[in-house]
Amino acid sequence: RELLNRFATTMLTDAPVLIVNGYFPSSNIRYVLSRIMDAVGDKEYFSTVSTSSVTDLAATIAAYFDDWQGRRLERLYLVIHNIDGPALRKETVQSVLGILACSSGIHIIASVDHINAPLMWDASILSHFNWCWHDLTTFAPYYVETSYENSTMMLKTQNVDVRGVVHVLSSLTSNAKSIFKVLVEHQLKIEEEDEDSPKGGSNGVGEGEEEAAALATNGLLFHTYYTRCRDAFLVSSELTFRSQLTEFRDHKIIQSKRMPDGSELLFTPLKSHQLRAILEQVDLG
């Protein structure tokens, strides 16, 4: 890590450098692509591209750098620490990085830690990267990389482990995943709106009330959640809905809180970036 960072700061001085920490468990390829677009700064060029597909987004970015005449940037350097990290191993992620690597204006410098890391790539993706391999073993301790083992790497929020969530979701039916997706999409939408809206001052609300208000903003009341799932033909009765929630409650993926009026609020304690990391790894339908 230190070696690549030093190389980037001393040698890659003719264009912007974007550093991706692949050892970070919540590393998100969509976030990486958005950072690249921010570095480019050409909002008009990317205004018409669909953000629903990371593959299409990557192809648009690659095309920008392939036809850079008259553009703001001629090239971009992408430094990836641990391209074989847990969050980047997915075939879709490697395929997206391969699309970027194909562009004549995007240069990727990456490190791998696992001896079998090359097995991630088939012949097609490997040809996209067209690596020039160097053995740069430093024997330096993994202080930074392992510093997340007991905190961020586990991504624990109220005893919820994102890797455990991925494991649980992978074992559930498509119907159960879709029920969870309803709540996830709601919370992500609300949090995005909160980020875009200006922060107001205090309204004289107590800390307890503020916490309840924040939860009410991000979560879904039981009846509202049930109604949305019923309207989407995911459940046929309230009893079925409660039964479907049992698995999520047992693993603390979905938690609840009693509101002052006695109603039940359901929410997932995971942060937005953690939810997006899960969406990258599990198809929720």
C-alpha positions, 0 to 999 in steps of 0.5 A, spaced: 500 500 500 505 504 502 509 503 495 503 504 491 501 510 494 509 513 494 509 511 486 502 515 485 505 521 488 511 521 485 510 519 478 503 520 476 503 527 476 500 529 469 493 527 471 488 526 476 489 519 481 483 516 484 485 511 489 481 505 491 482 501 497 479 494 495 481 491 502 475 496 505 469 491 505 464 496 503 468 498 497 463 499 492 464 499 484 458 504 483 461 509 488 468 508 484 465 510 478 461 516 481 468 519 483 471 518 476 465 522 473 466 527 479 474 528 477 472 529 470 467 534 472 463 534 465 456 533 468 453 535 461 456 529 458 454 524 463 447 527 464 444 522 459 447 516 461 443 511 465 445 510 472 442 503 473 447 499 470 454 499 472 456 496 466 453 502 461 456 507 466 463 504 465 462 504 458 460 511 457 466 513 462 471 509 457 468 512 451 469 519 454 477 517 455 477 514 448 475 520 445 478 525 449 480 531 444 477 537 447 475 534 453 477 537 460 481 530 462 486 526 457 487 521 462 486 518 469 490 513 473 486 508 478 490 505 483 487 499 486 489 496 493 487 489 493 483 488 487 482 481 489 479 484 496 472 481 498 468 487 496 471 487 489 472 479 487 465 479 484 465 477 477 461 484 475 465 488 479 472 485 475 468 486 468 467 493 470 474 494 472 476 491 465 471 495 461 475 501 464 482 498 463 480 497 455 480 505 455 486 508 452 485 514 457 485 510 463 491 507 466 490 502 472 495 500 477 493 495 482 496 490 487 493 483 489 495 479 496 492 472 494 497 467 491 490 465 487 488 472 485 489 471 477 484 465 478 478 471 478 479 473 471 477 468 465 481 469 458 476 475 456 477 479 462 484 478 463 485 480 455 482 487 457 486 488 463 493 486 459 497 486 466 504 488 466 506 484 472 511 485 477 513 482 484 513 487 489 513 483 495 515 488 501 514 484 507 511 490 510 505 489 516 498 489 514 497 494 519 492 498 515 489 493 511 487 489 518 485 495 522 478 494 519 478 486 522 474 488 528 471 494 526 469 497 519 471 490 516 466 487 520 461 493 518 458 492 525 452 496 526 448 494 532 451 487 532 449 486 524 455 484 520 454 485 513 458 479 511 453 475 515 447 479 512 449 477 505 450 470 507 443 470 510 440 473 504 443 468 499 439 463 503 432 466 502 427 465 497 426 470 492 420 473 495 423 474 502 429 478 498 424 482 495 420 484 501 427 486 504 428 490 498 422 494 499 425 497 506 432 497 503 430 502 497 425 506 502 431 507 506 436 509 501 431 514 497 430 517 504 437 518 506 439 521 499 433 526 500 436 528 506 443 529 503 440 533 498 436 537 503 439 543 507 440 542 514 435 546 518 437 548 525 434 546 532 426 546 533 427 545 540 426 537 540 429 533 545 434 528 543 429 522 544 424 525 540 430 527 535 432 519 535 425 517 534 423 522 528 430 520 525 428 513 525 421 514 523 424 518 517 428 512 515 424 506 517 417 504 515 411 503 519 409 496 520 402 497 516 405 501 511 411 496 510 405 490 509 401 494 505 407 495 500 408 488 500 401 486 499 400 491 493 406 488 490 403 481 491 409 479 495 404 477 501 397 475 502 396 476 509 399 480 515 400 473 518 404 471 512 408 478 512 410 477 520 412 470 518 417 472 513 419 477 517 422 472 522 428 470 519 430 478 518 428 479 526 432 473 528 439 475 525 437 483 526 437 485 519 430 488 520 429 491 527 423 494 530 421 500 535 415 502 538 413 509 537 410 514 542 403 512 539 404 505 540 405 503 532 411 499 530 417 502 526 421 497 522 428 499 519 434 496 518 440 499 522 445 498 516 448 505 513 446 507 506 453 505 504 453 498 507 446 497 504 449 499 497 455 494 498 449 488 499 446 490 493 452 489 489 453 482 492 446 480 492 440 480 487 434 482 491 430 481 485 
